[in-house]
């Protein structure tokens, strides 16, 4: 999971788009990204320090990295994309 942390460190204070696909679908923008990883849980926050999403990293079985996007595939047929907004 260090690879996720390395990418998110370069995205701090930038805007990202979160897209969730699977049995629940959603898409939203997070302004001024901040995050923390604690007990294998990735918590992503926005500019008001509100928690937007929490991901149990133990559920991630595959990671795809592109230049400005990370896709996390979770055990229960969910794909969460984190994309840096240009």
N, C-alpha and C positions, 0 to 999 in steps of 0.2 A: 504494500500500500504506500510505500515511500514514493513510488512514481506519481501517484495521485497528489500527494502532498507537495512534491516538487513543482508540479504544474500549477496547483492552486496558489502556491507562494508567488508565482509570477503574475497571477491574476488578481492579487489583493487590491482592493480599492477600485477595481474596474467593474463594469457592468456585464452580467452574463444572462443568458436565457436558459432556463431549466425546462426540459421537455420530458414528460413521463409517458411511456407507451406500454400498453398491456391491458389487463382487465380494468384498470383505471387509467384514464388519459387526462393529461393537463399540460399547460404551457404557461409560463410566467417569467417576468423579468426580475432580476435581483440587482439593485443598484448598490455600488460600493461594497463588493463582496468581502466578507471576512468569514473565517471558519475556525473550527477546532476539531481535533480528533481526541476522543477520550473513551477509553474502554472499548476500542474497536468500533466506535460510532462516530461517523462524520456528521457534524452539525454545520450547516451553512446559514449565515446571517446576512442581512442587508444593512443599509445605512442607519436604520433606527435600532440596530442590535436586536431585531426580532428574529426568531428562528423561522426560517422558511422551509427547511427540509432537514430531516435526519435520516441517515442511511446506515444500516448495520453492515459494516464492511465484511463481516463473516458470511453474509449472504451473496457477496459478489463472486461469481465464478469466472467471469471474463471481462477484460478491459480492452477497449479499442481506443487508441490515441491518434488524433490527427493534429494538424498544426494548431487549430483554435477550438478543438472540441475533444471531450472525453465522453465515451459511452460506457456505462456500467451495466452489465447484465446480471440480474439477480435471480436467485433460485426459483422464485414463484412467477416466472415468465414476465418479468418487468424489465424494461430497458429505460434507464435514466441518462439523458444526454445533458451535459453541461457545456454550453457553447459561449465563447467569448464574443461579446457584441462589438462589432467594428464601428 
